[in-house]
Amino acid sequence: MDDLARLAALHGVATTYQPAEDVTVRVPEATVVAVLRELGVDCATPEAVRGHLAEAGREASQRLLPPVLVWWAGSERPAELAALPAGTRIRLEGDEAEGWESEGRESEGRESEGREPGGRGVPPLGVHRLGAETPDGRTGEATLIVAPERAPGGGGRVHGVLVQLYSLLSERSWGMGDLGDLAALARWAGRAHGVGFVQVNPLHAAVPGVPTDPSPYRPSSRRFPDPVHLRIEDVPEYAECPERAALAELAGQGAELRREVLEKGALIDRDAVWEVKRRALELLYAVPRSRGREGEYREFCAEQGEALDRHAAWCARDGLAADFHRWLVWLTDTQLAAAQRAARDAGMPVGIVHDLAVGVHPHGSDTLGPPLYAQGVCVGAPPDAFNARGQDWGLPPWRPDRLAATGYAPFRALLRGVFRYAGALRIDHVMGLFRLWWIPEGAPPAEGTYVSYDGEAMLAVLVLEAHRAGAPVIGEDLGTVEPRVREALARRGVLGTSVLWFERDWAGDGQPLAPAAWRADCLATATTHDLPPTAAKLAGSHVELRERLGLLTRPLEQELAEDAADTAQWLDVLEGLGLDTKGEEAAVRALYGFLLRTPARMVGVWLPDAVGDRRPQNLPGTWDQYPNWRLPLADSAGRPLTLEALAASPRANALLSAVREGAGARTAPPGARRV
């Protein structure tokens, strides 16, 4: 290994990577140098490289403890603590660890099995500052993360629905689905069909501007929600507002936006919706709050602290007072919590599953404050079978060194913010807890490299905060995933994501996996927001759509034939299990019936599948060629449907009733695989 490679390894920067088991790709040296520079390591000359290596060696020889330690409850203490000299005194700082102090080894050098000397057990759950002092006077400090052995399990098998909230308009929506609609969906689905959860798209704060980026996966802030989702009439001050005529006029404009989408074929216009809602909210902000509500608001602001202040100040670039934007965050938080209560009141054991995006916009509010983000790189993905050129997501990554130096405080705060109102949490691109593909500014995605994070520490923080919230965690682990990552996630109780069309015996004959061969610890579904709805997959219309948009790299006939063969294989499997596949509706029910025969702990119905919608919500690889993230829920003919029409739909009720009936059935043997 040459000096640059050694230095890169010390900082978690890959110099090679394996897109497949038998393929190794060398990372361009310029990429390695650029990424190290973003980590504060100048490698412009061989002398500089050797100097950094020498400095790293000196630091390692003098360091008593590593910067971060993880102690899993029920496990032996970290090896680094066990290796400290006999008589070393260990102390923890922080309210949760008050009074916890111990010697690392007794004077005779003996240790209690699985316990600290002196009868003390594992330290309290939490993130602590640990100090150590050896008998010869050497000292060291580290962040100690003490986490439960596993994330909450959520009980037995549960079924639910997956929906993009903006797409689900009701007869009360102002141009797009809102939090009132989410609560109403939860009440109907829970009471009528025994649904255990509703999973939604990220509801993070968007980057304002005209036009606003409609993607929920490129937000301004992941910590704070977007007030565009507010149900205006559910704000308590609405009833007390004296500006009745002005409110009525704005409600009329909101209704017109709804009619344009539902009746006139218009796309969802987030900017127009926000303009109307913002004007209404300005009127409500002027209404004096009751003493109780004012106290709750001030308590929320104090709890959220400087981060909320920075976010509000950033939002105030629109010319409105910063306190107005703090108030909007609070209102949205309260309606999110109300939606979760509605779900639980409807009998859902989980409730609302929120989605955590992988990153934020480079100029969003989350990038303000302490310098945690790398500036000259973006996160993306290397080339693969689906994207030959790789992907650049335009998201700046956290610097792993600075994140660790904070004791993972930003990650902890982010999780706590979302867990305030989440029944469970989905982590988009959960592999990012362990490594991310960094692309230097000006380089194509294929010329990036992987940068490692302390995956055990990130996972421990996630499990700790999930435990505190009592909420299960689902990791989106589709695509190429290192085996060690899936094993670590499963060991700590983080569920994976299994999509039917991708579940084949890739290590064997490539045939569709039998139900018993599926892993149990996953959310199983037929499709996602980035894939064709099931009706489109069955008909092959998604291939024709990509051909019309010029996205195919092979002849249409070849693509159609290959896709039809893939679908036919799955239909043969369904028929072999005695499931009826005659006709589109029956085939869709059969596919979900298949999922219910797997041991998957969660089974999710993509809501557009319930009504035969053929249009994907997002078509990767497109920008303005396709209306990504702007389509309302529609029936098989493309006619938009309201939430009320959904609840009355014979097709939707038939599918959800069938799923409920089959939700308790498991045909997998006790030894079915979990990873």
MIKEGU-624342 format. One line per field, with one value per residue (C-alpha): residue number from 1; residue in one letter; x, y, z. Coordinates in steps of 0.25 Angstrom, whole numbers, plus 5000, padded with zeros to 4 digits. Example, Ala and Ser with C-alpha at 12.3 -4.5 7.8 and 13.67 -1.06 7.14 Angstrom:
<atoms>
num <- (1  2);
residuo <- (a  s);
c1 <- (5049  5055);
c2 <- (4982  4996);
c3 <- (5031  5029);
</atoms>
This chain:
<atoms>
num <- (1  2  3  4  5  6  7  8  9  10  11  12  13  14  15  16  17  18  19  20  21  22  23  24  25  26  27  28  29  30  31  32  33  34  35  36  37  38  39  40  41  42  43  44  45  46  47  48  49  50  51  52  53  54  55  56  57  58  59  60  61  62  63  64  65  66  67  68  69  70  71  72  73  74  75  76  77  78  79  80  81  82  83  84  85  86  87  88  89  90  91  92  93  94  95  96  97  98  99  100  101  102  103  104  105  106  107  108  109  110  111  112  113  114  115  116  117  118  119  120  121  122  123  124  125  126  127  128  129  130  131  132  133  134  135  136  137  138  139  140  141  142  143  144  145  146  147  148  149  150  151  152  153  154  155  156  157  158  159  160  161  162  163  164  165  166  167  168  169  170  171  172  173  174  175  176  177  178  179  180  181  182  183  184  185  186  187  188  189  190  191  192  193  194  195  196  197  198  199  200  201  202  203  204  205  206  207  208  209  210  211  212  213  214  215  216  217  218  219  220  221  222  223  224  225  226  227  228  229  230  231  232  233  234  235  236  237  238  239  240  241  242  243  244  245  246  247  248  249  250  251  252  253  254  255  256  257  258  259  260  261  262  263  264  265  266  267  268  269  270  271  272  273  274  275  276  277  278  279  280  281  282  283  284  285  286  287  288  289  290  291  292  293  294  295  296  297  298  299  300  301  302  303  304  305  306  307  308  309  310  311  312  313  314  315  316  317  318  319  320  321  322  323  324  325  326  327  328  329  330  331  332  333  334  335  336  337  338  339  340  341  342  343  344  345  346  347  348  349  350  351  352  353  354  355  356  357  358  359  360  361  362  363  364  365  366  367  368  369  370  371  372  373  374  375  376  377  378  379  380  381  382  383  384  385  386  387  388  389  390  391  392  393  394  395  396  397  398  399  400  401  402  403  404  405  406  407  408  409  410  411  412  413  414  415  416  417  418  419  420  421  422  423  424  425  426  427  428  429  430  431  432  433  434  435  436  437  438  439  440  441  442  443  444  445  446  447  448  449  450  451  452  453  454  455  456  457  458  459  460  461  462  463  464  465  466  467  468  469  470  471  472  473  474  475  476  477  478  479  480  481  482  483  484  485  486  487  488  489  490  491  492  493  494  495  496  497  498  499  500  501  502  503  504  505  506  507  508  509  510  511  512  513  514  515  516  517  518  519  520  521  522  523  524  525  526  527  528  529  530  531  532  533  534  535  536  537  538  539  540  541  542  543  544  545  546  547  548  549  550  551  552  553  554  555  556  557  558  559  560  561  562  563  564  565  566  567  568  569  570  571  572  573  574  575  576  577  578  579  580  581  582  583  584  585  586  587  588  589  590  591  592  593  594  595  596  597  598  599  600  601  602  603  604  605  606  607  608  609  610  611  612  613  614  615  616  617  618  619  620  621  622  623  624  625  626  627  628  629  630  631  632  633  634  635  636  637  638  639  640  641  642  643  644  645  646  647  648  649  650  651  652  653  654  655  656  657  658  659  660  661  662  663  664  665  666  667  668  669  670  671  672  673  674  675);
residuo <- (m  d  d  l  a  r  l  a  a  l  h  g  v  a  t  t  y  q  p  a  e  d  v  t  v  r  v  p  e  a  t  v  v  a  v  l  r  e  l  g  v  d  c  a  t  p  e  a  v  r  g  h  l  a  e  a  g  r  e  a  s  q  r  l  l  p  p  v  l  v  w  w  a  g  s  e  r  p  a  e  l  a  a  l  p  a  g  t  r  i  r  l  e  g  d  e  a  e  g  w  e  s  e  g  r  e  s  e  g  r  e  s  e  g  r  e  p  g  g  r  g  v  p  p  l  g  v  h  r  l  g  a  e  t  p  d  g  r  t  g  e  a  t  l  i  v  a  p  e  r  a  p  g  g  g  g  r  v  h  g  v  l  v  q  l  y  s  l  l  s  e  r  s  w  g  m  g  d  l  g  d  l  a  a  l  a  r  w  a  g  r  a  h  g  v  g  f  v  q  v  n  p  l  h  a  a  v  p  g  v  p  t  d  p  s  p  y  r  p  s  s  r  r  f  p  d  p  v  h  l  r  i  e  d  v  p  e  y  a  e  c  p  e  r  a  a  l  a  e  l  a  g  q  g  a  e  l  r  r  e  v  l  e  k  g  a  l  i  d  r  d  a  v  w  e  v  k  r  r  a  l  e  l  l  y  a  v  p  r  s  r  g  r  e  g  e  y  r  e  f  c  a  e  q  g  e  a  l  d  r  h  a  a  w  c  a  r  d  g  l  a  a  d  f  h  r  w  l  v  w  l  t  d  t  q  l  a  a  a  q  r  a  a  r  d  a  g  m  p  v  g  i  v  h  d  l  a  v  g  v  h  p  h  g  s  d  t  l  g  p  p  l  y  a  q  g  v  c  v  g  a  p  p  d  a  f  n  a  r  g  q  d  w  g  l  p  p  w  r  p  d  r  l  a  a  t  g  y  a  p  f  r  a  l  l  r  g  v  f  r  y  a  g  a  l  r  i  d  h  v  m  g  l  f  r  l  w  w  i  p  e  g  a  p  p  a  e  g  t  y  v  s  y  d  g  e  a  m  l  a  v  l  v  l  e  a  h  r  a  g  a  p  v  i  g  e  d  l  g  t  v  e  p  r  v  r  e  a  l  a  r  r  g  v  l  g  t  s  v  l  w  f  e  r  d  w  a  g  d  g  q  p  l  a  p  a  a  w  r  a  d  c  l  a  t  a  t  t  h  d  l  p  p  t  a  a  k  l  a  g  s  h  v  e  l  r  e  r  l  g  l  l  t  r  p  l  e  q  e  l  a  e  d  a  a  d  t  a  q  w  l  d  v  l  e  g  l  g  l  d  t  k  g  e  e  a  a  v  r  a  l  y  g  f  l  l  r  t  p  a  r  m  v  g  v  w  l  p  d  a  v  g  d  r  r  p  q  n  l  p  g  t  w  d  q  y  p  n  w  r  l  p  l  a  d  s  a  g  r  p  l  t  l  e  a  l  a  a  s  p  r  a  n  a  l  l  s  a  v  r  e  g  a  g  a  r  t  a  p  p  g  a  r  r  v);
c1 <- (5000  5006  5006  4994  4986  4991  4987  4973  4970  4973  4962  4952  4954  4954  4964  4957  4943  4935  4922  4921  4928  4938  4940  4950  4950  4962  4958  4965  4976  4971  4958  4965  4973  4961  4953  4964  4965  4951  4954  4965  4976  4985  4992  4997  5011  5018  5025  5011  5006  5018  5016  5001  5005  5016  5006  4996  5006  5010  4995  4992  5003  4999  4984  4979  4965  4959  4949  4937  4933  4920  4915  4903  4894  4895  4909  4923  4929  4937  4950  4958  4952  4956  4970  4973  4983  4979  4974  4970  4959  4947  4937  4925  4920  4906  4892  4889  4902  4902  4909  4914  4929  4937  4951  4954  4961  4962  4976  4978  4975  4962  4949  4934  4928  4920  4920  4929  4937  4931  4917  4914  4907  4906  4905  4892  4887  4891  4902  4913  4927  4936  4949  4960  4972  4983  4991  5003  4995  4992  4978  4969  4954  4944  4930  4923  4910  4902  4891  4880  4883  4872  4863  4848  4842  4827  4821  4816  4812  4806  4801  4799  4799  4809  4806  4812  4804  4803  4796  4785  4775  4761  4749  4755  4770  4775  4782  4790  4789  4791  4792  4777  4776  4787  4779  4766  4773  4779  4765  4758  4769  4771  4756  4751  4763  4771  4783  4794  4802  4803  4816  4818  4828  4838  4831  4843  4844  4846  4855  4846  4846  4839  4838  4841  4848  4837  4845  4843  4857  4865  4860  4865  4864  4862  4860  4848  4835  4829  4817  4811  4805  4797  4781  4778  4764  4770  4779  4771  4773  4765  4752  4756  4761  4753  4757  4745  4744  4758  4759  4747  4753  4766  4759  4752  4765  4770  4757  4760  4774  4768  4758  4769  4776  4764  4755  4764  4776  4786  4798  4800  4805  4813  4817  4802  4797  4808  4805  4790  4793  4804  4794  4784  4794  4799  4784  4784  4798  4792  4781  4785  4788  4782  4791  4792  4795  4805  4812  4813  4819  4829  4833  4834  4843  4852  4853  4857  4867  4877  4874  4860  4865  4875  4864  4854  4864  4867  4853  4851  4858  4844  4842  4834  4838  4846  4836  4825  4834  4836  4821  4819  4829  4821  4808  4813  4819  4805  4798  4808  4806  4791  4792  4799  4789  4778  4785  4787  4772  4768  4775  4788  4799  4810  4803  4810  4823  4831  4843  4856  4863  4878  4882  4879  4880  4894  4888  4877  4876  4882  4895  4896  4902  4914  4922  4918  4916  4927  4926  4933  4926  4913  4907  4902  4904  4914  4911  4902  4893  4882  4890  4902  4908  4905  4897  4899  4889  4894  4894  4906  4910  4913  4928  4930  4941  4933  4921  4929  4935  4921  4917  4908  4899  4893  4889  4883  4875  4870  4865  4859  4851  4845  4842  4834  4822  4826  4821  4833  4844  4848  4863  4865  4878  4881  4895  4899  4900  4913  4918  4914  4919  4926  4927  4937  4932  4933  4935  4925  4918  4926  4939  4935  4939  4933  4936  4933  4926  4926  4915  4914  4913  4903  4895  4896  4890  4879  4875  4877  4867  4857  4857  4854  4843  4838  4838  4842  4852  4852  4864  4863  4874  4871  4882  4896  4899  4911  4907  4913  4904  4891  4896  4899  4885  4878  4886  4881  4867  4866  4857  4861  4852  4849  4842  4836  4841  4855  4854  4861  4872  4883  4894  4887  4878  4872  4858  4848  4850  4839  4832  4839  4853  4849  4856  4846  4852  4847  4836  4831  4824  4821  4827  4831  4830  4843  4837  4825  4812  4808  4797  4808  4818  4807  4804  4818  4813  4825  4834  4826  4826  4842  4842  4834  4843  4855  4861  4863  4877  4872  4861  4847  4844  4856  4852  4837  4841  4850  4841  4829  4838  4841  4826  4822  4832  4825  4811  4815  4820  4807  4799  4807  4803  4788  4787  4777  4784  4773  4771  4778  4771  4773  4787  4790  4783  4791  4804  4800  4795  4809  4815  4806  4812  4826  4830  4832  4828  4822  4815  4812  4801  4806  4793  4792  4792  4779  4772  4780  4788  4798  4807  4820  4821  4836  4843  4858  4867  4857  4855  4846  4842  4833  4824  4831  4825  4813  4803  4790  4785  4777  4769  4773  4768  4777  4765  4769  4762  4759  4761  4746  4746  4757  4749  4737  4745  4741  4754  4762  4753  4754  4769  4771  4760  4768  4781  4774  4769  4783  4791  4791  4795  4810  4815  4829  4836  4842  4856  4853  4865  4865  4876);
c2 <- (5000  5013  5025  5032  5019  5018  5032  5031  5018  5025  5035  5025  5029  5017  5016  5004  4999  4987  4989  4974  4962  4959  4974  4984  4998  5007  5021  5033  5039  5053  5048  5043  5056  5064  5057  5057  5072  5073  5066  5076  5067  5074  5064  5073  5067  5054  5061  5066  5052  5047  5058  5055  5040  5043  5052  5042  5032  5041  5044  5029  5025  5036  5034  5026  5024  5026  5038  5029  5016  5008  5000  4991  4987  4973  4972  4972  4986  4992  4985  4998  5000  4986  4988  4999  4997  4991  5002  5012  5021  5023  5035  5039  5053  5057  5057  5043  5038  5046  5038  5027  5025  5013  5007  5000  4989  4985  4986  4971  4972  4964  4968  4964  4956  4966  4977  4988  4986  4990  4983  4994  4989  4996  5011  5018  5018  5031  5038  5042  5048  5038  5041  5031  5033  5022  5020  5026  5039  5038  5043  5041  5045  5039  5040  5027  5023  5013  5007  4996  4983  4985  4995  4993  4982  4986  4973  4963  4964  4977  4982  4996  5006  5014  5028  5041  5051  5062  5053  5050  5061  5061  5070  5079  5080  5093  5088  5077  5066  5071  5067  5067  5057  5048  5047  5044  5033  5027  5027  5021  5010  5007  5005  4999  4990  4988  4995  4996  5007  5018  5021  5035  5042  5052  5064  5072  5087  5090  5101  5113  5119  5119  5108  5100  5087  5078  5066  5062  5056  5069  5078  5091  5084  5070  5074  5083  5080  5088  5096  5095  5082  5089  5088  5103  5101  5092  5103  5107  5122  5120  5120  5133  5141  5153  5154  5145  5150  5150  5135  5131  5137  5130  5117  5119  5120  5108  5101  5105  5100  5086  5087  5090  5077  5068  5073  5080  5071  5081  5077  5079  5093  5094  5109  5113  5105  5111  5125  5124  5116  5126  5138  5131  5127  5142  5145  5134  5139  5152  5146  5146  5132  5127  5127  5111  5111  5123  5115  5102  5110  5117  5103  5097  5109  5107  5092  5094  5105  5111  5101  5106  5120  5118  5111  5122  5133  5126  5125  5139  5143  5144  5157  5152  5152  5140  5138  5135  5124  5118  5118  5111  5100  5098  5098  5087  5079  5079  5075  5064  5059  5060  5051  5040  5041  5039  5027  5021  5024  5016  5004  5005  4998  5006  5018  5028  5024  5036  5036  5042  5047  5044  5059  5073  5084  5090  5104  5099  5104  5091  5095  5107  5107  5099  5095  5080  5079  5077  5088  5083  5070  5064  5051  5041  5027  5020  5014  5001  4993  5003  5016  5014  5028  5028  5038  5052  5055  5069  5067  5071  5061  5062  5061  5049  5055  5067  5059  5050  5062  5067  5053  5052  5063  5067  5053  5051  5064  5061  5047  5053  5064  5053  5043  5054  5050  5037  5023  5018  5023  5019  5023  5026  5020  5014  5009  5024  5021  5013  5020  5030  5032  5046  5053  5064  5077  5077  5062  5052  5043  5031  5038  5039  5030  5024  5031  5023  5027  5021  5011  5005  5019  5024  5011  5012  5026  5022  5010  5018  5029  5019  5012  5025  5028  5013  5013  5003  5006  5002  5003  5005  4996  4993  4992  4988  4986  4981  4968  4974  4985  4977  4967  4979  4985  4972  4969  4983  4981  4990  4985  4984  4987  4976  4979  4967  4969  4969  4957  4946  4936  4944  4935  4923  4921  4935  4930  4938  4935  4925  4932  4924  4929  4943  4950  4952  4965  4974  4983  4975  4982  4981  4994  5008  5023  5021  5009  5006  5004  4989  4991  4998  4986  4976  4983  4987  5001  5007  5002  5009  5022  5022  5020  5032  5040  5035  5028  5014  5010  4997  4995  4996  4982  4976  4984  4980  4965  4965  4972  4962  4950  4955  4958  4944  4937  4944  4941  4926  4926  4932  4922  4911  4915  4914  4929  4935  4944  4945  4960  4972  4974  4959  4959  4971  4964  4951  4959  4964  4951  4945  4956  4951  4937  4942  4943  4959  4966  4978  4977  4990  4993  5004  5012  5015  5000  5000  5008  5003  5016  5014  5026  5026  5037  5039  5034  5034  5040  5051  5065  5074  5062  5056  5062  5056  5058  5066  5055  5053  5039  5034  5022  5013  5023  5034  5041  5048  5042  5049  5042  5041  5034  5025  5021  5017  5010  4995  4992  4999  4992  4979  4979  4984  4974  4963  4968  4969  4954  4949  4957  4947  4936  4931  4919  4921  4911  4915  4915  4925  4934  4948  4955);
c3 <- (5000  4996  5005  4999  5001  5015  5019  5012  5020  5033  5029  5023  5009  4999  4988  4982  4982  4978  4970  4969  4976  4965  4961  4967  4962  4966  4970  4962  4970  4968  4975  4987  4988  4986  4997  5007  5005  5009  5021  5025  5020  5009  5000  4990  4991  4995  5006  5011  5011  5019  5029  5031  5033  5043  5051  5051  5056  5068  5072  5072  5081  5091  5091  5103  5097  5083  5081  5081  5089  5088  5099  5095  5107  5110  5104  5110  5111  5100  5098  5099  5113  5117  5112  5121  5132  5145  5155  5144  5149  5139  5141  5133  5131  5129  5136  5132  5138  5151  5162  5152  5155  5155  5154  5141  5148  5162  5168  5167  5152  5154  5147  5149  5138  5129  5140  5145  5157  5170  5166  5156  5143  5129  5130  5128  5114  5107  5101  5111  5112  5118  5125  5129  5138  5139  5151  5145  5142  5127  5124  5112  5108  5099  5095  5101  5094  5103  5094  5096  5090  5079  5074  5078  5071  5069  5072  5062  5047  5043  5030  5025  5014  5007  5001  4996  5005  4995  4985  4994  4993  5000  4998  5009  5003  4998  4985  4991  5002  5016  5031  5033  5021  5027  5040  5032  5024  5037  5043  5031  5028  5043  5046  5033  5029  5042  5036  5046  5040  5029  5023  5017  5009  5016  5021  5023  5021  5006  5000  4997  4984  4970  4966  4978  4976  4978  4983  4997  4997  4995  5007  5013  5027  5032  5046  5044  5036  5025  5028  5014  5020  5030  5030  5032  5038  5049  5055  5067  5064  5052  5059  5067  5055  5052  5038  5033  5019  5016  5021  5013  5001  5003  5006  4992  4985  4992  4987  4973  4974  4978  4967  4956  4961  4962  4951  4941  4940  4946  4953  4968  4970  4983  4981  4978  4990  5000  4995  4999  5012  5016  5014  5023  5033  5034  5038  5049  5054  5058  5066  5081  5086  5099  5111  5111  5096  5098  5109  5100  5089  5097  5103  5089  5085  5097  5095  5081  5084  5074  5063  5062  5063  5051  5043  5046  5042  5029  5026  5029  5016  5010  5018  5029  5044  5049  5060  5050  5044  5058  5060  5047  5051  5065  5058  5048  5060  5067  5055  5052  5066  5065  5052  5060  5071  5061  5056  5070  5073  5061  5066  5059  5067  5060  5054  5044  5039  5035  5025  5027  5015  5013  5012  5010  5000  5000  5003  5013  5027  5032  5026  5035  5049  5053  5040  5040  5025  5014  5004  4991  4990  4987  4991  4980  4976  4967  4954  4954  4945  4946  4945  4936  4939  4954  4961  4967  4977  4980  4995  5003  5013  5028  5031  5039  5047  5051  5054  5063  5070  5074  5080  5069  5075  5061  5058  5072  5070  5057  5061  5074  5065  5056  5067  5074  5065  5058  5061  5053  5045  5031  5028  5013  5008  5022  5016  5018  5033  5029  5017  5006  4992  4991  4978  4977  4971  4956  4955  4949  4958  4953  4959  4973  4985  4997  5011  5023  5036  5049  5046  5060  5066  5056  5058  5073  5073  5064  5073  5086  5081  5075  5088  5095  5086  5086  5071  5061  5050  5035  5027  5012  5008  4993  4983  4986  5001  5008  5015  5028  5027  5026  5037  5046  5044  5046  5059  5064  5061  5049  5038  5024  5011  5002  4988  4981  4968  4973  4982  4974  4977  4971  4977  4971  4959  4959  4960  4969  4984  4990  5001  5012  5007  5009  5022  5033  5038  5027  5021  5009  4998  4983  4979  4983  4979  4970  4963  4954  4961  4960  4949  4940  4943  4939  4926  4923  4921  4929  4918  4908  4917  4917  4902  4900  4909  4902  4914  4908  4904  4896  4886  4891  4887  4894  4907  4906  4904  4916  4925  4920  4923  4937  4940  4934  4944  4956  4951  4949  4964  4968  4961  4966  4980  4976  4975  4965  4954  4944  4941  4946  4960  4963  4959  4968  4980  4977  4978  4992  4995  4992  5001  5013  5011  5014  5029  5027  5040  5032  5019  5012  5001  4991  4992  4976  4975  4982  4971  4959  4957  4946  4948  4956  4966  4962  4950  4953  4942  4939  4943  4934  4925  4935  4946  4958  4971  4966  4962  4970  4973  4961  4956  4945  4935  4941  4947  4960  4973  4986  4999  5000  4986  4991  5003  4995  4984  4982  4977  4988  4999  4992  4992  5006  5011  5005  5011  5025  5023  5020  5029  5040  5031  5031  5023  5026  5035  5049  5042  5031  5029  5036  5027);
</atoms>
